[in-house]
Amino acid sequence: MVIHMTHDTLESIFGFHAAFGFLACAAMIALASALAWVLRRSDGEDGGQDD
């Protein structure tokens, strides 16, 4: 029999790890979207030559 000793009171709440994982995933998606918006090129900056 394994007895799990929690280090924090939050870890003892049912579903804490699932909720934490979901929020971490949502935060990574939001951060990636913000980073893509910051790094987006404007229409004229395609790197091609103007002929």
Phi and psi restraints in degrees (range 20) as a CNS / XPLOR table:
assign (resid 1 and name C) (resid 2 and name N)
       (resid 2 and name CA) (resid 2 and name C) 1.0 -106.3 20.0 2
assign (resid 2 and name N) (resid 2 and name CA)
       (resid 2 and name C) (resid 3 and name N) 1.0 128.4 20.0 2
assign (resid 2 and name C) (resid 3 and name N)
       (resid 3 and name CA) (resid 3 and name C) 1.0 -104.4 20.0 2
assign (resid 3 and name N) (resid 3 and name CA)
       (resid 3 and name C) (resid 4 and name N) 1.0 121.1 20.0 2
assign (resid 3 and name C) (resid 4 and name N)
       (resid 4 and name CA) (resid 4 and name C) 1.0 -92.0 20.0 2
assign (resid 4 and name N) (resid 4 and name CA)
       (resid 4 and name C) (resid 5 and name N) 1.0 120.4 20.0 2
assign (resid 4 and name C) (resid 5 and name N)
       (resid 5 and name CA) (resid 5 and name C) 1.0 -102.1 20.0 2
assign (resid 5 and name N) (resid 5 and name CA)
       (resid 5 and name C) (resid 6 and name N) 1.0 118.6 20.0 2
assign (resid 5 and name C) (resid 6 and name N)
       (resid 6 and name CA) (resid 6 and name C) 1.0 -86.4 20.0 2
assign (resid 6 and name N) (resid 6 and name CA)
       (resid 6 and name C) (resid 7 and name N) 1.0 148.0 20.0 2
assign (resid 6 and name C) (resid 7 and name N)
       (resid 7 and name CA) (resid 7 and name C) 1.0 -93.7 20.0 2
assign (resid 7 and name N) (resid 7 and name CA)
       (resid 7 and name C) (resid 8 and name N) 1.0 -14.8 20.0 2
assign (resid 7 and name C) (resid 8 and name N)
       (resid 8 and name CA) (resid 8 and name C) 1.0 -139.5 20.0 2
assign (resid 8 and name N) (resid 8 and name CA)
       (resid 8 and name C) (resid 9 and name N) 1.0 152.5 20.0 2
assign (resid 8 and name C) (resid 9 and name N)
       (resid 9 and name CA) (resid 9 and name C) 1.0 -70.2 20.0 2
assign (resid 9 and name N) (resid 9 and name CA)
       (resid 9 and name C) (resid 10 and name N) 1.0 -26.1 20.0 2
assign (resid 9 and name C) (resid 10 and name N)
       (resid 10 and name CA) (resid 10 and name C) 1.0 -64.9 20.0 2
assign (resid 10 and name N) (resid 10 and name CA)
       (resid 10 and name C) (resid 11 and name N) 1.0 -34.3 20.0 2
assign (resid 10 and name C) (resid 11 and name N)
       (resid 11 and name CA) (resid 11 and name C) 1.0 -68.4 20.0 2
assign (resid 11 and name N) (resid 11 and name CA)
       (resid 11 and name C) (resid 12 and name N) 1.0 -18.7 20.0 2
assign (resid 11 and name C) (resid 12 and name N)
       (resid 12 and name CA) (resid 12 and name C) 1.0 -85.7 20.0 2
assign (resid 12 and name N) (resid 12 and name CA)
       (resid 12 and name C) (resid 13 and name N) 1.0 -8.0 20.0 2
assign (resid 12 and name C) (resid 13 and name N)
       (resid 13 and name CA) (resid 13 and name C) 1.0 -75.7 20.0 2
assign (resid 13 and name N) (resid 13 and name CA)
       (resid 13 and name C) (resid 14 and name N) 1.0 133.7 20.0 2
assign (resid 13 and name C) (resid 14 and name N)
       (resid 14 and name CA) (resid 14 and name C) 1.0 -62.4 20.0 2
assign (resid 14 and name N) (resid 14 and name CA)
       (resid 14 and name C) (resid 15 and name N) 1.0 127.9 20.0 2
assign (resid 14 and name C) (resid 15 and name N)
       (resid 15 and name CA) (resid 15 and name C) 1.0 83.6 20.0 2
assign (resid 15 and name N) (resid 15 and name CA)
       (resid 15 and name C) (resid 16 and name N) 1.0 8.4 20.0 2
assign (resid 15 and name C) (resid 16 and name N)
       (resid 16 and name CA) (resid 16 and name C) 1.0 -61.5 20.0 2
assign (resid 16 and name N) (resid 16 and name CA)
       (resid 16 and name C) (resid 17 and name N) 1.0 -46.5 20.0 2
assign (resid 16 and name C) (resid 17 and name N)
       (resid 17 and name CA) (resid 17 and name C) 1.0 -66.7 20.0 2
assign (resid 17 and name N) (resid 17 and name CA)
       (resid 17 and name C) (resid 18 and name N) 1.0 -35.7 20.0 2
assign (resid 17 and name C) (resid 18 and name N)
       (resid 18 and name CA) (resid 18 and name C) 1.0 -67.0 20.0 2
assign (resid 18 and name N) (resid 18 and name CA)
       (resid 18 and name C) (resid 19 and name N) 1.0 -44.1 20.0 2
assign (resid 18 and name C) (resid 19 and name N)
       (resid 19 and name CA) (resid 19 and name C) 1.0 -66.2 20.0 2
assign (resid 19 and name N) (resid 19 and name CA)
       (resid 19 and name C) (resid 20 and name N) 1.0 -40.2 20.0 2
assign (resid 19 and name C) (resid 20 and name N)
       (resid 20 and name CA) (resid 20 and name C) 1.0 -63.9 20.0 2
assign (resid 20 and name N) (resid 20 and name CA)
       (resid 20 and name C) (resid 21 and name N) 1.0 -42.7 20.0 2
assign (resid 20 and name C) (resid 21 and name N)
       (resid 21 and name CA) (resid 21 and name C) 1.0 -63.9 20.0 2
assign (resid 21 and name N) (resid 21 and name CA)
       (resid 21 and name C) (resid 22 and name N) 1.0 -41.4 20.0 2
assign (resid 21 and name C) (resid 22 and name N)
       (resid 22 and name CA) (resid 22 and name C) 1.0 -63.7 20.0 2
assign (resid 22 and name N) (resid 22 and name CA)
       (resid 22 and name C) (resid 23 and name N) 1.0 -45.2 20.0 2
assign (resid 22 and name C) (resid 23 and name N)
       (resid 23 and name CA) (resid 23 and name C) 1.0 -66.3 20.0 2
assign (resid 23 and name N) (resid 23 and name CA)
       (resid 23 and name C) (resid 24 and name N) 1.0 -36.6 20.0 2
assign (resid 23 and name C) (resid 24 and name N)
       (resid 24 and name CA) (resid 24 and name C) 1.0 -65.5 20.0 2
assign (resid 24 and name N) (resid 24 and name CA)
       (resid 24 and name C) (resid 25 and name N) 1.0 -40.8 20.0 2
assign (resid 24 and name C) (resid 25 and name N)
       (resid 25 and name CA) (resid 25 and name C) 1.0 -65.3 20.0 2
assign (resid 25 and name N) (resid 25 and name CA)
       (resid 25 and name C) (resid 26 and name N) 1.0 -43.5 20.0 2
assign (resid 25 and name C) (resid 26 and name N)
       (resid 26 and name CA) (resid 26 and name C) 1.0 -63.7 20.0 2
assign (resid 26 and name N) (resid 26 and name CA)
       (resid 26 and name C) (resid 27 and name N) 1.0 -37.6 20.0 2
assign (resid 26 and name C) (resid 27 and name N)
       (resid 27 and name CA) (resid 27 and name C) 1.0 -67.2 20.0 2
assign (resid 27 and name N) (resid 27 and name CA)
       (resid 27 and name C) (resid 28 and name N) 1.0 -38.8 20.0 2
assign (resid 27 and name C) (resid 28 and name N)
       (resid 28 and name CA) (resid 28 and name C) 1.0 -66.5 20.0 2
assign (resid 28 and name N) (resid 28 and name CA)
       (resid 28 and name C) (resid 29 and name N) 1.0 -37.7 20.0 2
assign (resid 28 and name C) (resid 29 and name N)
       (resid 29 and name CA) (resid 29 and name C) 1.0 -66.5 20.0 2
assign (resid 29 and name N) (resid 29 and name CA)
       (resid 29 and name C) (resid 30 and name N) 1.0 -42.8 20.0 2
assign (resid 29 and name C) (resid 30 and name N)
       (resid 30 and name CA) (resid 30 and name C) 1.0 -64.2 20.0 2
assign (resid 30 and name N) (resid 30 and name CA)
       (resid 30 and name C) (resid 31 and name N) 1.0 -40.5 20.0 2
assign (resid 30 and name C) (resid 31 and name N)
       (resid 31 and name CA) (resid 31 and name C) 1.0 -65.9 20.0 2
assign (resid 31 and name N) (resid 31 and name CA)
       (resid 31 and name C) (resid 32 and name N) 1.0 -40.8 20.0 2
assign (resid 31 and name C) (resid 32 and name N)
       (resid 32 and name CA) (resid 32 and name C) 1.0 -65.3 20.0 2
assign (resid 32 and name N) (resid 32 and name CA)
       (resid 32 and name C) (resid 33 and name N) 1.0 -39.4 20.0 2
assign (resid 32 and name C) (resid 33 and name N)
       (resid 33 and name CA) (resid 33 and name C) 1.0 -65.6 20.0 2
assign (resid 33 and name N) (resid 33 and name CA)
       (resid 33 and name C) (resid 34 and name N) 1.0 -41.5 20.0 2
assign (resid 33 and name C) (resid 34 and name N)
       (resid 34 and name CA) (resid 34 and name C) 1.0 -65.1 20.0 2
assign (resid 34 and name N) (resid 34 and name CA)
       (resid 34 and name C) (resid 35 and name N) 1.0 -40.8 20.0 2
assign (resid 34 and name C) (resid 35 and name N)
       (resid 35 and name CA) (resid 35 and name C) 1.0 -66.1 20.0 2
assign (resid 35 and name N) (resid 35 and name CA)
       (resid 35 and name C) (resid 36 and name N) 1.0 -39.2 20.0 2
assign (resid 35 and name C) (resid 36 and name N)
       (resid 36 and name CA) (resid 36 and name C) 1.0 -64.3 20.0 2
assign (resid 36 and name N) (resid 36 and name CA)
       (resid 36 and name C) (resid 37 and name N) 1.0 -37.7 20.0 2
assign (resid 36 and name C) (resid 37 and name N)
       (resid 37 and name CA) (resid 37 and name C) 1.0 -66.0 20.0 2
assign (resid 37 and name N) (resid 37 and name CA)
       (resid 37 and name C) (resid 38 and name N) 1.0 -39.7 20.0 2
assign (resid 37 and name C) (resid 38 and name N)
       (resid 38 and name CA) (resid 38 and name C) 1.0 -68.7 20.0 2
assign (resid 38 and name N) (resid 38 and name CA)
       (resid 38 and name C) (resid 39 and name N) 1.0 -39.5 20.0 2
assign (resid 38 and name C) (resid 39 and name N)
       (resid 39 and name CA) (resid 39 and name C) 1.0 -89.3 20.0 2
assign (resid 39 and name N) (resid 39 and name CA)
       (resid 39 and name C) (resid 40 and name N) 1.0 1.2 20.0 2
assign (resid 39 and name C) (resid 40 and name N)
       (resid 40 and name CA) (resid 40 and name C) 1.0 -64.9 20.0 2
assign (resid 40 and name N) (resid 40 and name CA)
       (resid 40 and name C) (resid 41 and name N) 1.0 139.4 20.0 2
assign (resid 40 and name C) (resid 41 and name N)
       (resid 41 and name CA) (resid 41 and name C) 1.0 -84.5 20.0 2
assign (resid 41 and name N) (resid 41 and name CA)
       (resid 41 and name C) (resid 42 and name N) 1.0 151.3 20.0 2
assign (resid 41 and name C) (resid 42 and name N)
       (resid 42 and name CA) (resid 42 and name C) 1.0 -78.2 20.0 2
assign (resid 42 and name N) (resid 42 and name CA)
       (resid 42 and name C) (resid 43 and name N) 1.0 173.8 20.0 2
assign (resid 42 and name C) (resid 43 and name N)
       (resid 43 and name CA) (resid 43 and name C) 1.0 -62.1 20.0 2
assign (resid 43 and name N) (resid 43 and name CA)
       (resid 43 and name C) (resid 44 and name N) 1.0 -34.5 20.0 2
assign (resid 43 and name C) (resid 44 and name N)
       (resid 44 and name CA) (resid 44 and name C) 1.0 -88.1 20.0 2
assign (resid 44 and name N) (resid 44 and name CA)
       (resid 44 and name C) (resid 45 and name N) 1.0 -1.2 20.0 2
assign (resid 44 and name C) (resid 45 and name N)
       (resid 45 and name CA) (resid 45 and name C) 1.0 -106.3 20.0 2
assign (resid 45 and name N) (resid 45 and name CA)
       (resid 45 and name C) (resid 46 and name N) 1.0 62.3 20.0 2
assign (resid 45 and name C) (resid 46 and name N)
       (resid 46 and name CA) (resid 46 and name C) 1.0 -95.9 20.0 2
assign (resid 46 and name N) (resid 46 and name CA)
       (resid 46 and name C) (resid 47 and name N) 1.0 -5.0 20.0 2
assign (resid 46 and name C) (resid 47 and name N)
       (resid 47 and name CA) (resid 47 and name C) 1.0 85.4 20.0 2
assign (resid 47 and name N) (resid 47 and name CA)
       (resid 47 and name C) (resid 48 and name N) 1.0 -3.0 20.0 2
assign (resid 47 and name C) (resid 48 and name N)
       (resid 48 and name CA) (resid 48 and name C) 1.0 -83.8 20.0 2
assign (resid 48 and name N) (resid 48 and name CA)
       (resid 48 and name C) (resid 49 and name N) 1.0 169.9 20.0 2
assign (resid 48 and name C) (resid 49 and name N)
       (resid 49 and name CA) (resid 49 and name C) 1.0 -94.4 20.0 2
assign (resid 49 and name N) (resid 49 and name CA)
       (resid 49 and name C) (resid 50 and name N) 1.0 144.4 20.0 2
assign (resid 49 and name C) (resid 50 and name N)
       (resid 50 and name CA) (resid 50 and name C) 1.0 -88.4 20.0 2
assign (resid 50 and name N) (resid 50 and name CA)
       (resid 50 and name C) (resid 51 and name N) 1.0 112.0 20.0 2
